[in-house]
Amino acid sequence: MVNYTILEFCCVEIPYSIATLSNLLEAQRQSVSTIFNKLIKTGKLINMVKAAI
């Protein structure tokens, strides 16, 4: 399970893997992963699992 936090707004748990999200969105897994990574790099999201390590 991966948790992401939207800075300055609230904490939102996303209990799905990137593969599951890509299937739900009918998008390629690589595209969804790229978007999440860009959001993390720009500080829009925080991966709470990796932040806790």
Contacts in CASP RR format, 6 or more apart in sequence:
PFRMAT RR
TARGET T0000
AUTHOR 0000-0000-0000
METHOD contacts of the structure
MODEL  1
MVNYTILEFCCVEIPYSIATLSNLLEAQRQSVSTIFNKLIKTGKLINMVK
AAI
1 13 0 8 1.000
1 15 0 8 1.000
1 49 0 8 1.000
2 14 0 8 1.000
2 15 0 8 1.000
2 16 0 8 1.000
2 17 0 8 1.000
2 47 0 8 1.000
2 48 0 8 1.000
2 49 0 8 1.000
3 11 0 8 1.000
3 13 0 8 1.000
3 14 0 8 1.000
3 47 0 8 1.000
3 48 0 8 1.000
3 49 0 8 1.000
4 12 0 8 1.000
4 13 0 8 1.000
4 14 0 8 1.000
4 36 0 8 1.000
4 40 0 8 1.000
4 45 0 8 1.000
4 46 0 8 1.000
4 47 0 8 1.000
4 48 0 8 1.000
5 11 0 8 1.000
5 12 0 8 1.000
5 45 0 8 1.000
5 46 0 8 1.000
5 48 0 8 1.000
6 12 0 8 1.000
6 44 0 8 1.000
6 45 0 8 1.000
7 43 0 8 1.000
7 44 0 8 1.000
7 45 0 8 1.000
7 46 0 8 1.000
11 48 0 8 1.000
14 21 0 8 1.000
16 24 0 8 1.000
18 29 0 8 1.000
18 32 0 8 1.000
18 33 0 8 1.000
18 36 0 8 1.000
19 29 0 8 1.000
21 32 0 8 1.000
22 28 0 8 1.000
22 29 0 8 1.000
22 31 0 8 1.000
22 32 0 8 1.000
22 33 0 8 1.000
25 32 0 8 1.000
36 45 0 8 1.000
39 45 0 8 1.000
40 46 0 8 1.000
40 47 0 8 1.000
END
